[in-house]
Amino acid sequence: MRNATRLTCMMTVGLILLGATCATAQDWNQWRGANRDGKVAGFTAPDPWPTELTQKWKVTVGAGDATPALVGDRLYVFARQGDDEVVLCLNAADGKELWRNAYAAEAVGGPSSRQHAGPRSSPAVAEGKVVTLGVGGVLSCLNVADGKLLWRKDEFPKRWPQFYTASSPMIVDGMVIAQLGGKGTGGLMAFDAASGDVKWKWGGEAPEYASPVLMTVDGTKQVVTLTEKSVVSVALADGKLLWQVAFAPGRRAYNAATPIVDGQTVIVTGKGRGTRAFKVEKQGDGFAVKDSWSNDALAVQFNTPVLKDGKLYGLSDGGNLFCIDASTGKTVWTDGTQRGRGGFGAIVDAGTCLLALPANGDLLVFKPGDAEYAQLAAIKVTGDATYAHPLVSGKRIFVKGQDSLMLLTLD
């Protein structure tokens, strides 16, 4: 009887864990990882690094720049196949499809239609749900176990930024947080994750291409993001505006980098405006923002730097890797080699090393700190242009190309 009871309890716990999709240390369950900070846990770097990686599998998944999510032994991929946007759940071991959910997607026109017809927004996986945000602003919530649609919203039909929706949603405290709408119309919204009901809306400014993050100041949870013209913070509980800082992009520049949060400090960066930091403090019944430093020489356009051990590492709008002292804003070093055009790329903190994946498909491994760029390895991982983050888990590295996804290993 005791063994039967124990078995029943184990089965119940297993079902609960499956439904909740519990993340482990090596999971990457949303944009920029578990804490939206570009940090990988549990990675042991090889010594020395190999000259090439072993390809275990490669499958065609569809067009798109969205970074897949990895939770346990499952990959959640958001891409475009023909006229549909498709959410795919794949077995991480062999790339085989477990389930899919598709819907008719907005047609992508203009310059974006050539190389960027698929979704840019990365899926979020938490609380037993998968949430995606399509190029036309369609927000979908699926059951993580079987891909069944729970709810789908199109709050601002035919309204999106100039180059379509790119902000990645997040799931927190039973809510889905997303930036919706387009130039002049839209804002930050929170939906009940279970029902899709609107919990709150802040419509002060529409989004551009950045994604929201969380910070806590004096016990108040805040959603911080870049909008059309500003850096804003709203209360997670009710969407009330807490503070706002002007950060308007100029001609041929965009608000695309995710804000970087370090305690009460927020670091933002954008082409033509350098990189700047400010501290958020409680003041009376509200919050005050005080400038900490600025670096006018270095800024990014289409990537978000990572903060590691007091230093900020990024890929400049000119395509050069750089390091900034995050306490003073002074430049530590700038690498002279241009890594592609436009500053497209991804930077990942992998513990003892940093990984950079520019759009040209060369995985760069370099040391943190020091007085200059110190490269450990340069490995070609794909011949396609890639705009997604590499997913690093144990000895596995998943890379999303233009229309494919592959598993590479360090064996």
ABEGO torsion letter per residue (X at the ends): XAAAAAAAAAAAAAAAAAAAGBBBAABBABBGEAAGAGBBBGBBBBOBBBABBBBABBBBAEBEABBBBBBEABBBBBBBBEABBBBBBBBAAAGBBABBBBBBBBBBBEAAAAAAABBABBBBBBGGBBBBBBAAGBBBBBBAAAGBBABBBBABBGBBBAAEBABBBBBBGGBBBBBBEBBGBEEBBBBBAAAGBBABBBAABBBBABBBBBBBBGGBBBBBBBBAABBBBBBAAAGBBABBBBBBBBBGBBBABBBBBBEABBBBBBBGAEBBBBBBBBBEABBBBBBABBBAABBBAABBBBBBGGBBBBBBAAGBBBBBBAAAGBBABBBABBBEBGGBEBBBBAGABBBBBBAAGBBBBBBBEEABBBBABBBBABABBBABBBBBBEABBBBBBAABBBBBBAX
